[in-house]
Amino acid sequence: MKTVLIIGMGKFGHRLCVNMLKLGNEVMIIDDNEAALEDLVPIERY
């Protein structure tokens, strides 16, 4: 397991985050738009 920091949840950041979570990594996200993170909450339970 790796720890990853993603800055910005645009198209690339969002896709990267989903893939890293599915691989079992710990992901930290920085973005000023909280709504961009809403759909990622259920994914962390993989």
N, C-alpha and C positions, 0 to 999 in steps of 0.2 A: 504494500500500500504506500502510496506517495501522497504528500500534501501539496496542493496546487493553489495558487492565488490567481484569480482571473479578474482583470480590471476592465470593466465595460461589458455590458450584456447586449451587444448588438447581435447580428445574425451569427457571426463567427464565434463570439464569446458564449452565446447561448448553446450553440451546437457542441462546442468544446466542453462546456460544463456538463451537459447531458451525457456525453460519451465518457468523460472522466468518472462521473458518478456510477455509471453502469459497470465500469471496470473495477469498482470498489475503492476508488481513491477518495481522500478527504479533500473537499473543494471549499475554498473561501472566495467570496465574491464581493467586489466593490463596484457599486453603481449608484448614481444619484436618483435613479428611477426605481422605486420600490416595486412598482407594478410589474417590472420585467422579471422579478424573482418569484412572483406568486405561483406560477405553474411548476416551479422546481421543487416545491416543498414535498410533494408525495414521492418524488424520485429518490430522495435521500434514504428511503427505507429499503432499498435493494439489498 
